[in-house]
Amino acid sequence: MEGVIVTGFVFGTLFGIFYLFITARHKERLSLIDKGADASIFYSSKKRTAPIWKILILNISLLLMGVGVGIFLAGVLHYNYNVDAEVAYPGTIFTLAGIGLFLGFNLSKKLE
């Protein structure tokens, strides 16, 4: 029962954020059009060199590699160096996942 409530809350939150983003953007554009602004301001003049799917795949792959290496290193810490499992696994997984995302961010800046 709690899982259903949490899942509903998560999806409701995501829908709310998406809805607010779309409606705020729509209202802002309508007010600019009412004031006589040119429609070309809604489009970026800077052209992307890398497609969004390449950046997404790069970041997801580095995140998953960081999680995998984190699980492996946590196992090494737990079995060879007697570090508590409750400390080793979350600590190394989150640390290496963050490093993977940071590397993905830096590499995606170089793609553009």
C-alpha positions as CSV (number, residue, x, y, z in Angstrom):
1,M,0.0,0.0,0.0
2,E,2.8,2.4,0.8
3,G,4.5,1.7,-2.5
4,V,1.4,2.8,-4.4
5,I,1.2,6.0,-2.4
6,V,4.9,6.8,-3.0
7,T,4.7,5.9,-6.7
8,G,1.6,8.2,-7.1
9,F,3.3,11.0,-5.2
10,V,6.4,10.7,-7.5
11,F,4.5,10.7,-10.7
12,G,2.2,13.5,-9.4
13,T,5.3,15.6,-8.6
14,L,6.8,15.0,-12.0
15,F,3.6,15.8,-13.8
16,G,3.2,19.0,-11.7
17,I,6.7,20.2,-12.6
18,F,6.2,19.4,-16.3
19,Y,2.8,21.2,-16.3
20,L,4.1,24.3,-14.6
21,F,7.1,24.5,-17.0
22,I,4.8,24.3,-20.1
23,T,2.2,26.7,-18.8
24,A,4.7,29.3,-17.7
25,R,6.5,29.2,-21.0
26,H,3.2,29.5,-22.9
27,K,2.1,32.5,-20.8
28,E,5.5,34.2,-21.2
29,R,5.4,33.8,-25.0
30,L,1.8,35.0,-25.2
31,S,2.7,38.1,-23.3
32,L,5.7,38.8,-25.5
33,I,3.6,38.4,-28.6
34,D,0.9,40.8,-27.2
35,K,3.7,43.4,-26.7
36,G,4.7,43.0,-30.3
37,A,7.9,41.1,-30.0
38,D,9.3,39.2,-33.0
39,A,8.8,35.4,-33.0
40,S,12.5,34.8,-33.7
41,I,13.4,35.4,-30.1
42,F,11.9,32.0,-29.2
43,Y,14.5,30.2,-31.2
44,S,18.1,29.9,-30.3
45,S,20.6,31.4,-32.8
46,K,23.3,29.2,-31.5
47,K,23.3,25.8,-33.3
48,R,24.2,22.7,-31.4
49,T,26.9,20.5,-33.0
50,A,26.1,17.4,-30.9
51,P,22.6,15.9,-30.9
52,I,20.8,15.6,-27.6
53,W,20.7,11.8,-27.8
54,K,24.5,11.6,-27.9
55,I,24.8,13.7,-24.8
56,L,22.1,11.6,-23.1
57,I,23.7,8.3,-23.9
58,L,27.1,9.6,-22.8
59,N,25.8,10.7,-19.4
60,I,23.8,7.5,-18.8
61,S,26.7,5.3,-19.8
62,L,29.1,7.1,-17.5
63,L,26.6,7.0,-14.7
64,L,26.0,3.2,-15.0
65,M,29.8,2.6,-15.3
66,G,30.3,4.6,-12.1
67,V,27.6,2.6,-10.3
68,G,29.2,-0.7,-11.5
69,V,32.7,0.3,-10.4
70,G,31.2,1.5,-7.1
71,I,29.6,-1.9,-6.4
72,F,32.8,-3.7,-7.3
73,L,34.9,-1.4,-5.1
74,A,32.4,-1.7,-2.2
75,G,32.7,-5.5,-2.5
76,V,36.5,-5.2,-2.3
77,L,36.3,-2.9,0.7
78,H,33.7,-5.1,2.5
79,Y,35.4,-8.5,2.0
80,N,39.1,-7.6,2.0
81,Y,39.3,-4.7,4.4
82,N,36.3,-5.6,6.7
83,V,34.5,-2.3,6.1
84,D,30.8,-2.4,7.1
85,A,28.6,-3.2,4.2
86,E,26.1,-0.5,5.3
87,V,28.9,2.1,4.8
88,A,30.9,0.6,1.9
89,Y,28.1,0.1,-0.6
90,P,26.2,3.4,-0.5
91,G,29.3,5.5,-0.1
92,T,31.2,4.1,-3.0
93,I,28.2,3.8,-5.3
94,F,27.1,7.4,-4.8
95,T,30.7,8.8,-4.9
96,L,31.5,7.0,-8.2
97,A,28.1,7.7,-9.7
98,G,28.7,11.4,-9.0
99,I,32.2,11.3,-10.5
100,G,30.7,9.6,-13.6
101,L,28.1,12.4,-13.9
102,F,30.7,15.0,-13.5
103,L,32.8,13.4,-16.2
104,G,29.8,13.2,-18.5
105,F,29.1,16.9,-17.9
106,N,32.7,17.8,-18.8
107,L,32.7,15.6,-21.9
108,S,29.4,16.8,-23.1
109,K,30.7,20.4,-22.9
110,K,33.5,19.4,-25.2
111,L,31.0,17.8,-27.7
112,E,29.2,21.1,-28.3
